[in-house]
Amino acid sequence: MNQPAIVKPCHEKTYQQGQVYCQYDSNEISSLAPEMLDSEYWQQKNAIVGSAQGRGTTWFIADENSFGILQNWVLRHYYRGGLIGKVINDQYLFTGMKNTRSAREFSLLKSMRAAGLPAPKPVAFRVIRKGLFYRADLLSSRIENADDLVGILSKNTINDALWQEIGKVIKAFHQQRIYHHDLNAHNILIDDKNKVWLIDFDQGEQRENKLKWPEDNLARLLRSFRKESVRVPNFQWQEKNWQALLNGYQS
């Protein structure tokens, strides 16, 4: 696996006004305004450079800071899935700030970055309370010059060495006890230097290694490849590629 880069520690600051609570890394944002966790704020600045559709819309942002440095970020609002999501699509029961979806993912990203794992940098999160419920948003770094495996495999094959690297990266996360709730082909990125990244850690957590969740993670990923091979035209994946990935995971 590629050697981990030296990571600048997250310097956390908080903002709170009424029912709005934010936490942010002041290395990334010198002074946070809570509206920076709204897509409309960036649209007014013409800083939206793309989006992706999933359960909701994920916004890609490119903005110059006060020093003229271009910052590439991803903004995501948390939405529920399943049947309950059709009723209260973005509201969650509040049981403490540290238990909110955005606070948990921010904290997990911070821990993974500190361990040198290839995951996005946490930039900021916001929680807006209303009665017993809350809504949440997360701002994180965008992996530059990268595409997800579905996008890559819809155009080209990748060699065994890269499949093995994907397996090694997944193993590195598992060795740090990182459970990825939705490990699939969309959440694995490869950049222009062939570095492998994992993204989207909503509902992820650190777990005990004695449980069988690593095997479940891999089984979920295999189902994802098989699903995309049926759904995506000319998807360049075969069962032998899975064995190459496992060879990297087991090495």
C-alpha positions as CSV (number, residue, x, y, z in Angstrom):
1,M,0.0,0.0,0.0
2,N,1.2,3.6,-0.6
3,Q,3.0,5.1,2.3
4,P,0.7,7.4,4.4
5,A,1.4,11.1,4.1
6,I,2.1,13.2,7.2
7,V,-1.3,14.6,8.3
8,K,-1.7,18.0,9.9
9,P,-3.7,17.5,13.1
10,C,-7.3,18.7,13.1
11,H,-7.6,21.9,15.2
12,E,-11.3,21.9,16.3
13,K,-13.3,25.0,17.1
14,T,-17.0,25.3,17.8
15,Y,-19.8,27.6,16.9
16,Q,-23.2,27.7,18.7
17,Q,-26.1,30.0,18.4
18,G,-29.5,29.0,19.6
19,Q,-30.4,25.6,18.2
20,V,-27.5,25.6,15.7
21,Y,-24.3,23.9,16.6
22,C,-21.2,23.7,14.4
23,Q,-17.7,22.2,14.8
24,Y,-14.9,22.9,12.3
25,D,-11.2,22.5,11.6
26,S,-9.7,26.0,11.8
27,N,-6.8,24.8,9.7
28,E,-9.3,24.5,6.8
29,I,-11.7,27.4,7.7
30,S,-10.4,30.3,9.6
31,S,-13.9,31.5,10.7
32,L,-17.0,29.5,10.1
33,A,-20.4,30.9,9.4
34,P,-23.2,28.2,9.7
35,E,-24.6,29.1,6.3
36,M,-21.4,27.5,4.8
37,L,-23.1,24.2,5.5
38,D,-25.9,25.2,3.0
39,S,-25.6,24.6,-0.7
40,E,-27.4,27.9,-1.4
41,Y,-24.4,29.8,0.2
42,W,-22.0,28.3,-2.3
43,Q,-24.4,28.6,-5.3
44,Q,-24.5,32.4,-4.6
45,K,-20.7,32.5,-4.7
46,N,-20.7,30.5,-8.0
47,A,-18.5,27.9,-6.2
48,I,-20.5,24.8,-7.0
49,V,-18.5,22.9,-9.6
50,G,-20.5,19.6,-9.7
51,S,-22.8,17.3,-7.8
52,A,-23.6,13.6,-7.4
53,Q,-27.0,12.0,-6.8
54,G,-27.5,9.4,-4.1
55,R,-30.1,9.4,-1.3
56,G,-29.8,13.2,-1.7
57,T,-27.5,15.5,-3.6
58,T,-23.8,15.8,-2.8
59,W,-22.3,19.1,-3.8
60,F,-18.8,19.6,-5.0
61,I,-17.3,23.0,-4.1
62,A,-14.2,24.9,-5.3
63,D,-13.5,28.1,-3.4
64,E,-10.5,30.3,-2.8
65,N,-9.7,31.1,0.8
66,S,-8.4,34.5,2.1
67,F,-4.9,33.5,1.1
68,G,-5.9,32.7,-2.5
69,I,-5.6,29.0,-2.0
70,L,-8.2,26.9,-3.8
71,Q,-10.1,24.6,-1.5
72,N,-12.0,21.6,-2.9
73,W,-14.8,20.4,-0.6
74,V,-17.8,18.1,-0.6
75,L,-21.0,19.1,1.1
76,R,-23.6,16.5,2.1
77,H,-26.9,16.8,3.9
78,Y,-28.0,13.7,5.8
79,Y,-31.1,11.9,4.6
80,R,-32.8,8.8,5.9
81,G,-33.3,5.7,3.7
82,G,-36.0,3.1,3.7
83,L,-39.7,3.6,4.4
84,I,-39.2,5.9,7.3
85,G,-37.2,8.2,5.0
86,K,-40.4,8.8,3.0
87,V,-42.0,10.2,6.2
88,I,-39.2,12.1,7.9
89,N,-36.6,12.2,5.2
90,D,-33.9,14.3,7.0
91,Q,-34.9,14.3,10.7
92,Y,-33.3,12.2,13.4
93,L,-34.0,11.7,17.1
94,F,-31.6,13.8,19.1
95,T,-29.9,11.7,21.9
96,G,-26.8,13.9,22.4
97,M,-24.5,15.9,20.2
98,K,-21.8,13.2,20.0
99,N,-24.4,10.7,18.7
100,T,-25.5,12.8,15.8
101,R,-24.7,11.5,12.3
102,S,-22.6,14.4,11.4
103,A,-20.6,14.5,14.6
104,R,-19.9,10.8,14.5
105,E,-18.7,10.9,10.9
106,F,-16.5,14.0,11.6
107,S,-14.9,12.3,14.5
108,L,-14.3,9.1,12.6
109,L,-12.7,10.9,9.7
110,K,-10.5,12.7,12.1
111,S,-9.4,9.4,13.7
112,M,-8.8,7.8,10.3
113,R,-6.7,10.7,9.1
114,A,-4.6,10.7,12.2
115,A,-3.9,7.0,11.6
116,G,-2.7,7.9,8.1
117,L,-5.6,6.1,6.3
118,P,-6.6,7.4,2.8
119,A,-10.0,9.0,3.7
120,P,-11.3,12.6,3.3
121,K,-10.3,15.3,5.7
122,P,-13.2,16.5,8.0
123,V,-13.8,20.2,7.5
124,A,-17.0,21.1,9.4
125,F,-20.3,19.7,10.5
126,R,-23.6,21.3,11.6
127,V,-26.5,20.1,13.7
128,I,-29.8,22.1,13.8
129,R,-32.1,21.0,16.5
130,K,-35.9,21.3,16.5
131,G,-37.7,19.9,19.5
132,L,-36.7,16.2,19.9
133,F,-35.2,16.0,16.4
134,Y,-32.3,17.4,14.4
135,R,-31.0,17.8,10.9
136,A,-27.3,17.5,10.0
137,D,-24.7,18.5,7.4
138,L,-21.1,17.6,6.8
139,L,-18.3,19.4,4.9
140,S,-15.3,17.4,4.0
141,S,-12.3,17.5,1.6
142,R,-12.8,16.3,-2.0
143,I,-10.3,13.7,-3.3
144,E,-8.8,15.5,-6.3
145,N,-8.3,14.0,-9.7
146,A,-10.1,10.9,-8.7
147,D,-13.0,8.8,-10.0
148,D,-15.0,6.0,-8.3
149,L,-14.7,2.4,-9.4
150,V,-18.0,2.4,-11.1
151,G,-17.0,5.3,-13.3
152,I,-13.5,3.8,-14.0
153,L,-14.8,0.3,-14.8
154,S,-17.5,1.6,-17.1
155,K,-14.7,2.7,-19.4
156,N,-11.6,0.6,-18.7
157,T,-10.2,-2.5,-17.0
158,I,-7.7,-2.2,-14.2
159,N,-4.7,-4.5,-13.8
160,D,-4.2,-7.1,-11.0
161,A,-1.7,-4.9,-9.2
162,L,-4.3,-2.2,-8.7
163,W,-7.0,-4.8,-7.6
164,Q,-4.5,-6.0,-5.1
165,E,-3.8,-2.5,-3.9
166,I,-7.6,-2.0,-3.4
167,G,-7.6,-5.1,-1.2
168,K,-4.6,-3.9,0.8
169,V,-6.2,-0.5,1.5
170,I,-9.4,-2.2,2.7
171,K,-7.3,-4.4,4.9
172,A,-5.6,-1.4,6.4
173,F,-8.9,0.1,7.4
174,H,-10.0,-3.2,8.9
175,Q,-6.7,-3.4,10.9
176,Q,-7.6,-0.1,12.4
177,R,-11.0,-1.6,13.3
178,I,-12.8,0.7,10.8
179,Y,-16.2,-0.6,9.8
180,H,-17.6,1.0,6.6
181,H,-21.4,0.7,6.7
182,D,-21.8,0.9,2.9
183,L,-18.6,-0.4,1.3
184,N,-19.4,-0.6,-2.4
185,A,-17.9,0.2,-5.8
186,H,-19.1,3.8,-5.6
187,N,-17.3,4.5,-2.3
188,I,-13.8,3.4,-3.6
189,L,-11.9,6.1,-5.4
190,I,-8.7,5.9,-7.4
191,D,-6.8,9.1,-8.2
192,D,-4.5,10.0,-11.1
193,K,-1.5,8.6,-9.2
194,N,-3.3,5.2,-8.7
195,K,-3.8,5.9,-5.0
196,V,-6.9,4.2,-3.5
197,W,-9.3,6.0,-1.2
198,L,-12.4,5.1,0.7
199,I,-15.2,7.7,1.2
200,D,-18.7,8.1,2.7
201,F,-18.4,6.9,6.3
202,D,-21.9,7.7,7.4
203,Q,-22.8,5.2,10.1
204,G,-19.2,3.9,10.1
205,E,-17.5,3.2,13.4
206,Q,-14.6,1.5,15.1
207,R,-15.5,-2.0,16.1
208,E,-14.0,-4.9,17.9
209,N,-12.0,-7.2,15.6
210,K,-13.3,-10.3,17.2
211,L,-16.6,-10.0,15.4
212,K,-17.2,-11.1,11.8
213,W,-17.9,-7.7,10.4
214,P,-14.8,-7.6,8.1
215,E,-16.1,-10.6,6.2
216,D,-19.6,-8.9,6.0
217,N,-17.9,-5.8,4.6
218,L,-16.2,-7.8,1.9
219,A,-19.4,-9.7,1.1
220,R,-21.2,-6.4,0.7
221,L,-18.6,-5.1,-1.7
222,L,-18.7,-8.3,-3.8
223,R,-22.5,-7.9,-4.1
224,S,-21.9,-4.4,-5.3
225,F,-19.6,-5.5,-8.1
226,R,-22.1,-8.1,-9.2
227,K,-24.9,-5.7,-9.1
228,E,-23.1,-3.0,-11.2
229,S,-21.9,-5.7,-13.7
230,V,-25.6,-6.2,-14.5
231,R,-26.7,-2.5,-14.2
232,V,-23.9,-0.7,-16.0
233,P,-23.3,-1.2,-19.7
234,N,-19.8,-2.5,-20.6
235,F,-18.8,-2.8,-16.9
236,Q,-15.3,-4.1,-17.0
237,W,-15.4,-6.5,-14.0
238,Q,-15.0,-10.3,-13.8
239,E,-15.1,-12.7,-10.9
240,K,-11.3,-13.2,-11.3
241,N,-10.8,-9.6,-10.4
242,W,-12.3,-10.3,-7.0
243,Q,-9.7,-13.0,-6.4
244,A,-7.0,-10.4,-7.2
245,L,-8.5,-8.1,-4.6
246,L,-8.6,-10.9,-2.0
247,N,-5.0,-11.7,-2.8
248,G,-4.1,-8.1,-1.8
249,Y,-6.3,-8.2,1.3
250,Q,-4.7,-11.4,2.5
251,S,-1.1,-10.5,1.7
